[in-house]
Amino acid sequence: MSCLAFGKILRAALVLGLVWLVLAMGTYLFLARPNENRFDFFPRWYGARVALRGMNPYTPEITQQIQIQMFGQTLTPEQDQHRFTYTAPIMWLLLPFWLVPFPLAISLWGGLQLLLLFALPIVVGFILDWRIPPLTLCLVLVATILFYRYSINAYIIGQFIPFLAACFVAAWWGLSERHHVITTLALVLALVRPEVVLVPLATLLLAAWFDGERRVVLSWGAVVFGLYGLTRVWIGAWELDFYRGISAYEKYSAARWVPSFFNHPALALLLVALTLFWFAWIFFETRGAARAERIGWILSAALLTGLIVLPQTANYALIMALVPVYFLFWAHRRRVVFWIPLLLVLISPWIFALFEREISIWEQLFIPLALGALLTHAWFLSRNARNLYEATADARAA
């Protein structure tokens, strides 16, 4: 690496660090101080610190301590228990955040989520060699952070989904540039919420294997196995307690499986089958695209597929759909008229929020299906344009 390139990277890192610090200070003043421990981030922070001390974070005693720290009292059984219901190796994945006091941890975490939401469309544009004009960037940021209300909601309550989206964008860049260390690290960090990322995670590992980047798959497996083994040594057997916590969580959580909205097993299975068939079609249909573009197609399809076929807690997982949204902004960069339906999808959560719960839950089906249709339409336009270009080039050569 040249001194000039290193200097640019260093300056960019300093700027990002300064922006992160400013956003963290704002988070502390406007969120951390008034809300104290009442964030979704707190049970993870508390449970991870318990685990770092070599103790079992899944016990009822730890759950009661979390509740008292958050609300000043224990909760009734029908309420969300806010227990530590996460895989124990999370204690290593975000270790720096667990080592500092909670006000500092949540401030840094909230600032990071905002920073990622601002930076992700720029990074996607960089991966796809698209220098987004300033006005266009402002439109994309307003649409994806303000119009799409779950972005700010996730920031306010200390959720993890923006971080997961950033992990997959980082892995996308790593695979595009064949940086196996960055790709491996990003896919390992995505395991902060494994129940959300199974489909896109498996997709990128599969893509890496098919593209000859098998060291990514082997390195990822070695790191995950190593973290599991280290956790086993550190706190002992935890799997059964984790399973019991998940089973209890389902009794009071808002987890929903999208295909079950039809209230008919045959229709639910049909939706799953059609979704998986569509994903497989995108995966193999886009093989002729350039490397970075192809990964964008299959990652977008995988994220939307995961939102349909995997059970989701509430609606916050829909933030994962922002990665396909960024990709669709790029795919239609020369046909901005097709941004209109994309913007309507981003605004739709506000419309759904006007209705009763029985109607609003359907946005979990509408948003991934609508984006899937827009992604398919974009692929046909891209393929036709590519075929026309190749035909024109052949005619000129003849």
Long-range contacts (C-beta under 8 A, 24 or more apart in sequence): 16-115, 16-119, 19-115, 19-118, 20-108, 20-111, 20-112, 20-115, 21-111, 22-111, 23-110, 23-111, 23-112, 23-114, 23-115, 24-107, 24-108, 24-110, 24-111, 24-112, 25-107, 25-111, 26-111, 27-106, 27-107, 27-110, 27-111, 27-114, 28-103, 28-104, 28-107, 31-106, 31-107, 31-110, 31-156, 32-103, 32-106, 32-107, 32-110, 33-103, 37-69, 37-70, 37-102, 38-70, 38-71, 39-106, 39-157, 39-158, 40-157, 40-158, 40-159, 40-160, 41-105, 41-106, 41-109, 41-158, 41-159, 41-160, 42-66, 42-69, 42-70, 42-82, 42-102, 42-106, 42-158, 43-70, 43-82, 43-83, 43-84, 43-85, 44-84, 44-86, 44-90, 44-94, 45-97, 45-98, 45-102, 45-105, 45-106, 46-84, 46-102, 47-84, 47-86, 48-84, 48-90, 48-91, 48-94, 48-98, 49-98, 50-84, 51-88, 51-91, 51-231, 51-234, 51-235, 52-91, 52-98, 52-234, 54-234, 54-235, 55-235, 56-235, 56-236, 56-238, 56-241, 57-84, 57-88, 57-235, 58-83, 58-84, 58-238, 58-241, 58-242, 58-244, 58-245, 59-241, 77-252, 78-252, 79-252, 80-252, 80-253, 81-248, 81-249, 81-252, 83-245, 83-248, 83-249, 84-245, 85-242, 85-245, 85-246, 85-249, 86-192, 86-193, 87-191, 87-194, 87-242, 88-231, 88-235, 88-238, 88-242, 89-191, 89-224, 89-227, 89-228, 89-230, 89-231, 90-191, 90-192, 91-231, 91-234, 92-227, 92-230, 92-231, 93-188, 93-189, 93-191, 93-192, 93-227, 94-189, 94-192, 106-158, 109-158, 110-155, 110-158, 112-163, 113-154, 113-155, 113-159, 113-162, 113-163, 114-155, 116-162, 116-163, 116-165, 116-166, 117-141, 117-144, 117-145, 117-151, 117-155, 117-162, 118-145, 119-166, 120-162, 120-165, 120-166, 120-169, 120-322, 120-323, 120-326, 121-326, 121-329, 123-169, 123-170, 123-173, 124-169, 124-172, 124-296, 124-323, 124-326, 124-327, 124-330, 125-326, 125-330, 126-173, 127-169, 127-172, 127-173, 127-176, 127-292, 127-296, 128-292, 128-293, 128-296, 128-327, 128-330, 129-292, 130-330, 130-333, 136-329, 140-326, 140-329, 143-325, 143-343, 143-346, 144-322, 144-325, 144-326, 144-346, 147-343, 147-346, 147-347, 147-350, 148-319, 148-322, 148-325, 148-346, 148-347, 148-349, 149-349, 149-350, 149-353, 150-315, 150-316, 150-318, 150-319, 150-349, 151-319, 151-322, 153-316, 154-316, 154-319, 159-316, 159-319, 160-192, 160-193, 161-193, 161-196, 161-316, 161-317, 161-319, 161-320, 162-319, 163-189, 163-192, 164-190, 164-192, 164-193, 164-196, 164-197, 164-320, 165-319, 165-320, 165-322, 165-323, 167-192, 167-197, 168-197, 168-200, 168-204, 168-299, 168-303, 168-320, 168-323, 169-323, 171-204, 172-204, 172-292, 172-295, 172-296, 172-299, 175-204, 175-207, 175-208, 175-211, 175-213, 175-216, 175-291, 175-295, 176-291, 176-292, 176-295, 178-213, 180-213, 180-215, 180-216, 180-219, 181-219, 183-208, 183-213, 183-216, 184-216, 184-219, 184-220, 184-223, 187-216, 187-220, 188-220, 188-223, 188-224, 188-227, 191-224, 195-310, 195-311, 196-306, 196-310, 196-312, 196-317, 196-320, 197-306, 198-306, 198-310, 199-279, 199-302, 199-303, 199-305, 199-306, 199-309, 199-310, 200-299, 200-302, 200-303, 200-306, 200-320, 202-302, 203-283, 203-298, 203-299, 203-301, 203-302, 204-295, 204-299, 204-302, 207-295, 207-298, 211-291, 253-313, 254-313, 254-314, 255-311, 255-312, 255-313, 256-311, 256-312, 256-361, 256-364, 257-310, 257-311, 257-312, 258-307, 258-308, 258-309, 258-312, 258-364, 258-365, 258-368, 259-308, 259-309, 261-361, 261-362, 261-364, 261-365, 271-308, 272-308, 272-309, 275-305, 275-308, 275-309, 275-372, 276-305, 276-309, 278-305, 278-372, 278-376, 279-305, 282-375, 282-376, 282-379, 285-379, 285-383, 286-379, 288-386, 289-382, 296-327, 296-330, 297-327, 297-375, 297-379, 299-323, 299-327, 300-324, 300-327, 300-328, 300-371, 300-375, 301-372, 301-375, 304-368, 304-371, 304-372, 304-375, 305-368, 307-364, 307-367, 307-368, 308-365, 308-368, 308-369, 312-364, 315-349, 315-363, 315-364, 318-349, 318-363, 318-364, 318-367, 318-368, 321-367, 321-368, 321-371, 324-371, 324-375, 325-371, 327-375, 328-371, 328-374, 328-375, 328-378, 331-378, 331-381, 331-382, 332-378, 335-381, 338-374, 338-377, 338-378, 341-370, 341-374, 342-374, 345-370, 345-371, 345-374
